[in-house]
Amino acid sequence: MNACGIATVDSVDALYMAQVGNPNLYASHEEGAVDCLKRAGLVPKSYTVEQYEKEANAMGHAAPGETVNTTYDMKKPEVLACLAANGNVFMDR
C-alpha cells in the first residue's frame, strides 16, 4: 500500500497542488497559500506571507478549544482548499 501511495497518490497530489493551489509554482508553501487566498478574494490584496506565518504560528500554539483570530475564516471550504493545496494542514483540537 505504501509503494502504491508513493508511486501514484503522491504524484497526483503534487500535480494537483501545482495546478490548482499554486499555479505560479512558488517554492514556499506559505507563499503559495497566501497567493491562493488572495486570488480567491479570501484575504485583502495587502495580506503578506509574514502575516500568514504569524497567524499560523498562533494557531499552532493555541490551547485546546482556544479560538485564534485570523484574517481568513478557517470555516470556509475555500480557505481550507487553498491551505491544503499548498501543503498546509491545520487540525481542530
N, CA and C atoms as a LAMMPS dump frame, in Angstrom:
ITEM: TIMESTEP
0
ITEM: NUMBER OF ATOMS
279
ITEM: BOX BOUNDS ff ff ff
-5.0000000000000000e+02 5.0000000000000000e+02
-5.0000000000000000e+02 5.0000000000000000e+02
-5.0000000000000000e+02 5.0000000000000000e+02
ITEM: ATOMS id mol type element x y z
1 1 1 N 0.823 -1.18 0
2 1 2 C 0 0 0
3 1 3 C 0.879 1.261 0
4 2 1 N 1.956 1.238 0.786
5 2 2 C 2.864 2.39 0.8
6 2 3 C 3.483 2.626 -0.568
7 3 1 N 3.915 1.54 -1.223
8 3 2 C 4.526 1.671 -2.54
9 3 3 C 3.545 2.254 -3.543
10 4 1 N 2.301 1.822 -3.48
11 4 2 C 1.278 2.348 -4.382
12 4 3 C 1.053 3.832 -4.112
13 5 1 N 0.98 4.184 -2.837
14 5 2 C 0.773 5.584 -2.48
15 5 3 C 1.9 6.461 -2.968
16 6 1 N 3.115 5.987 -2.8
17 6 2 C 4.277 6.76 -3.235
18 6 3 C 4.3 6.868 -4.758
19 7 1 N 3.977 5.788 -5.434
20 7 2 C 4.047 5.763 -6.892
21 7 3 C 2.916 6.533 -7.562
22 8 1 N 1.759 6.594 -6.935
23 8 2 C 0.617 7.216 -7.618
24 8 3 C 0.042 8.413 -6.87
25 9 1 N -0.383 8.207 -5.665
26 9 2 C -1.066 9.267 -4.927
27 9 3 C -0.163 10.475 -4.73
28 10 1 N 1.082 10.272 -4.358
29 10 2 C 1.992 11.387 -4.147
30 10 3 C 2.18 12.203 -5.427
31 11 1 N 2.252 11.537 -6.553
32 11 2 C 2.414 12.235 -7.829
33 11 3 C 1.182 13.051 -8.177
34 12 1 N 0.018 12.465 -7.998
35 12 2 C -1.236 13.169 -8.286
36 12 3 C -1.389 14.359 -7.34
37 13 1 N -1.057 14.16 -6.078
38 13 2 C -1.149 15.232 -5.095
39 13 3 C -0.247 16.394 -5.486
40 14 1 N 0.968 16.115 -5.885
41 14 2 C 1.903 17.168 -6.279
42 14 3 C 1.394 17.929 -7.498
43 15 1 N 0.854 17.213 -8.471
44 15 2 C 0.309 17.868 -9.662
45 15 3 C -0.896 18.733 -9.317
46 16 1 N -1.775 18.226 -8.463
47 16 2 C -2.944 18.991 -8.042
48 16 3 C -2.506 20.284 -7.356
49 17 1 N -1.552 20.176 -6.446
50 17 2 C -1.087 21.361 -5.733
51 17 3 C -0.532 22.387 -6.715
52 18 1 N 0.21 21.939 -7.708
53 18 2 C 0.804 22.857 -8.674
54 18 3 C -0.246 23.498 -9.577
55 19 1 N -1.213 22.735 -10.036
56 19 2 C -2.203 23.248 -10.978
57 19 3 C -3.253 24.122 -10.327
58 20 1 N -3.731 23.734 -9.173
59 20 2 C -4.859 24.428 -8.561
60 20 3 C -4.421 25.428 -7.507
61 21 1 N -3.679 24.972 -6.548
62 21 2 C -3.374 25.808 -5.405
63 21 3 C -2.136 26.664 -5.557
64 22 1 N -1.26 26.318 -6.505
65 22 2 C -0.004 27.04 -6.636
66 22 3 C 0.401 27.119 -8.111
67 23 1 N -0.447 27.766 -8.941
68 23 2 C -0.145 27.8 -10.371
69 23 3 C 1.105 28.607 -10.709
70 24 1 N 1.555 29.472 -9.794
71 24 2 C 2.777 30.248 -10.024
72 24 3 C 4.022 29.499 -9.579
73 25 1 N 3.823 28.279 -9.067
74 25 2 C 4.916 27.382 -8.676
75 25 3 C 5.868 27.998 -7.646
76 26 1 N 5.291 28.612 -6.613
77 26 2 C 6.108 29.125 -5.512
78 26 3 C 6.787 27.963 -4.819
79 27 1 N 8.032 28.124 -4.47
80 27 2 C 8.77 27.074 -3.758
81 27 3 C 8.291 26.973 -2.317
82 28 1 N 7.822 28.07 -1.77
83 28 2 C 7.367 28.121 -0.384
84 28 3 C 5.871 27.819 -0.31
85 29 1 N 5.512 26.875 0.557
86 29 2 C 4.093 26.567 0.76
87 29 3 C 3.342 27.793 1.258
88 30 1 N 3.993 28.588 2.082
89 30 2 C 3.354 29.776 2.637
90 30 3 C 3.041 30.791 1.542
91 31 1 N 3.991 31.029 0.639
92 31 2 C 3.755 31.955 -0.471
93 31 3 C 2.617 31.464 -1.353
94 32 1 N 2.609 30.175 -1.619
95 32 2 C 1.535 29.602 -2.433
96 32 3 C 0.18 29.762 -1.779
97 33 1 N 0.118 29.52 -0.465
98 33 2 C -1.148 29.649 0.261
99 33 3 C -1.636 31.086 0.244
100 34 1 N -0.741 32.029 0.501
101 34 2 C -1.133 33.445 0.509
102 34 3 C -1.605 33.868 -0.869
103 35 1 N -0.9 33.452 -1.913
104 35 2 C -1.305 33.787 -3.274
105 35 3 C -2.694 33.22 -3.578
106 36 1 N -2.928 31.976 -3.197
107 36 2 C -4.22 31.334 -3.423
108 36 3 C -5.332 32.083 -2.682
109 37 1 N -5.083 32.432 -1.426
110 37 2 C -6.076 33.17 -0.632
111 37 3 C -6.387 34.517 -1.271
112 38 1 N -5.362 35.192 -1.782
113 38 2 C -5.572 36.486 -2.443
114 38 3 C -6.367 36.318 -3.739
115 39 1 N -5.984 35.339 -4.567
116 39 2 C -6.674 35.115 -5.841
117 39 3 C -8.143 34.8 -5.638
118 40 1 N -8.459 34.125 -4.536
119 40 2 C -9.844 33.751 -4.244
120 40 3 C -10.605 34.871 -3.529
121 41 1 N -9.939 35.973 -3.236
122 41 2 C -10.59 37.086 -2.556
123 41 3 C -10.903 36.791 -1.096
124 42 1 N -10.133 35.903 -0.481
125 42 2 C -10.384 35.495 0.901
126 42 3 C -9.597 36.315 1.908
127 43 1 N -8.612 37.048 1.431
128 43 2 C -7.833 37.973 2.251
129 43 3 C -7.606 39.237 1.419
130 44 1 N -7.291 40.348 2.076
131 44 2 C -7.008 41.571 1.321
132 44 3 C -5.757 41.413 0.45
133 45 1 N -5.676 42.18 -0.613
134 45 2 C -4.506 42.139 -1.505
135 45 3 C -3.223 42.513 -0.768
136 46 1 N -3.358 43.253 0.334
137 46 2 C -2.194 43.683 1.104
138 46 3 C -1.692 42.621 2.089
139 47 1 N -2.383 41.491 2.175
140 47 2 C -2.021 40.414 3.102
141 47 3 C -0.649 39.87 2.732
142 48 1 N 0.199 39.631 3.739
143 48 2 C 1.577 39.213 3.478
144 48 3 C 1.862 37.8 4.009
145 49 1 N 2.948 37.236 3.523
146 49 2 C 3.408 35.937 3.994
147 49 3 C 3.742 36.037 5.486
148 50 1 N 4.308 37.161 5.894
149 50 2 C 4.649 37.347 7.306
150 50 3 C 3.397 37.303 8.182
151 51 1 N 2.311 37.937 7.733
152 51 2 C 1.052 37.887 8.48
153 51 3 C 0.544 36.451 8.561
154 52 1 N 0.608 35.746 7.428
155 52 2 C 0.155 34.358 7.387
156 52 3 C 0.958 33.505 8.365
157 53 1 N 2.279 33.66 8.348
158 53 2 C 3.13 32.867 9.237
159 53 3 C 2.828 33.172 10.706
160 54 1 N 2.589 34.437 11.025
161 54 2 C 2.265 34.825 12.398
162 54 3 C 0.95 34.178 12.845
163 55 1 N -0.064 34.219 11.974
164 55 2 C -1.359 33.628 12.306
165 55 3 C -1.264 32.104 12.396
166 56 1 N -0.522 31.496 11.485
167 56 2 C -0.358 30.04 11.508
168 56 3 C 0.365 29.611 12.776
169 57 1 N 1.373 30.364 13.175
170 57 2 C 2.109 30.068 14.403
171 57 3 C 1.19 30.181 15.616
172 58 1 N 0.354 31.207 15.635
173 58 2 C -0.584 31.379 16.752
174 58 3 C -1.556 30.204 16.819
175 59 1 N -2.032 29.748 15.658
176 59 2 C -2.947 28.599 15.637
177 59 3 C -2.242 27.33 16.111
178 60 1 N -0.991 27.18 15.72
179 60 2 C -0.239 26.002 16.11
180 60 3 C 0.077 25.934 17.593
181 61 1 N 0.05 27.076 18.254
182 61 2 C 0.364 27.129 19.678
183 61 3 C -0.856 27.407 20.542
184 62 1 N -2.038 27.367 19.938
185 62 2 C -3.272 27.621 20.694
186 62 3 C -3.579 26.45 21.619
187 63 1 N -4.139 26.775 22.74
188 63 2 C -4.569 25.734 23.681
189 63 3 C -5.808 25.039 23.12
190 64 1 N -6.042 23.793 23.499
191 64 2 C -7.253 23.102 23.041
192 64 3 C -8.503 23.934 23.344
193 65 1 N -9.319 24.131 22.33
194 65 2 C -10.55 24.902 22.482
195 65 3 C -10.365 26.398 22.329
196 66 1 N -9.121 26.866 22.292
197 66 2 C -8.854 28.3 22.144
198 66 3 C -9.104 28.731 20.703
199 67 1 N -9.753 29.86 20.519
200 67 2 C -10.008 30.403 19.193
201 67 3 C -8.958 31.453 18.876
202 68 1 N -8.334 31.321 17.735
203 68 2 C -7.344 32.29 17.277
204 68 3 C -7.972 33.093 16.154
205 69 1 N -7.956 34.403 16.289
206 69 2 C -8.496 35.262 15.236
207 69 3 C -7.501 35.343 14.091
208 70 1 N -7.983 35.05 12.9
209 70 2 C -7.156 35.122 11.706
210 70 3 C -7.83 36.021 10.683
211 71 1 N -7.063 36.473 9.731
212 71 2 C -7.591 37.315 8.663
213 71 3 C -8.571 36.527 7.803
214 72 1 N -8.338 35.252 7.671
215 72 2 C -9.19 34.382 6.856
216 72 3 C -10.057 33.527 7.772
217 73 1 N -11.166 33.062 7.238
218 73 2 C -12.137 32.271 8.005
219 73 3 C -11.852 30.788 7.815
220 74 1 N -11.326 30.156 8.858
221 74 2 C -10.96 28.74 8.779
222 74 3 C -12.168 27.817 8.607
223 75 1 N -13.365 28.336 8.698
224 75 2 C -14.556 27.504 8.494
225 75 3 C -14.976 27.469 7.016
226 76 1 N -14.377 28.306 6.195
227 76 2 C -14.716 28.344 4.769
228 76 3 C -13.967 27.247 4.017
229 77 1 N -14.691 26.444 3.264
230 77 2 C -14.03 25.393 2.481
231 77 3 C -12.995 25.936 1.503
232 78 1 N -13.223 27.136 0.984
233 78 2 C -12.276 27.722 0.03
234 78 3 C -10.934 28.011 0.702
235 79 1 N -10.978 28.446 1.95
236 79 2 C -9.744 28.7 2.705
237 79 3 C -9.009 27.384 2.927
238 80 1 N -9.735 26.387 3.391
239 80 2 C -9.114 25.084 3.644
240 80 3 C -8.54 24.485 2.368
241 81 1 N -9.217 24.707 1.235
242 81 2 C -8.718 24.197 -0.045
243 81 3 C -7.397 24.863 -0.41
244 82 1 N -7.299 26.182 -0.215
245 82 2 C -6.04 26.886 -0.501
246 82 3 C -4.918 26.362 0.378
247 83 1 N -5.215 26.184 1.651
248 83 2 C -4.185 25.734 2.573
249 83 3 C -3.76 24.298 2.262
250 84 1 N -4.732 23.432 2.037
251 84 2 C -4.421 22.024 1.75
252 84 3 C -3.675 21.874 0.429
253 85 1 N -4.067 22.648 -0.568
254 85 2 C -3.418 22.557 -1.876
255 85 3 C -1.976 23.019 -1.829
256 86 1 N -1.616 23.714 -0.763
257 86 2 C -0.24 24.188 -0.606
258 86 3 C 0.486 23.509 0.54
259 87 1 N -0.032 22.352 0.937
260 87 2 C 0.662 21.552 1.932
261 87 3 C 0.533 22.041 3.36
262 88 1 N -0.384 22.965 3.603
263 88 2 C -0.599 23.485 4.952
264 88 3 C -1.875 22.879 5.506
265 89 1 N -1.764 22.142 6.581
266 89 2 C -2.932 21.494 7.158
267 89 3 C -3.041 21.88 8.621
268 90 1 N -4.223 22.308 9.025
269 90 2 C -4.478 22.66 10.413
270 90 3 C -5.592 21.762 10.906
271 91 1 N -5.421 21.215 12.082
272 91 2 C -6.422 20.313 12.648
273 91 3 C -7.062 20.953 13.854
274 92 1 N -8.367 20.736 13.995
275 92 2 C -9.058 21.178 15.204
276 92 3 C -8.6 20.315 16.355
277 93 1 N -8.502 20.937 17.514
278 93 2 C -8.126 20.16 18.694
279 93 3 C -9.322 19.99 19.587
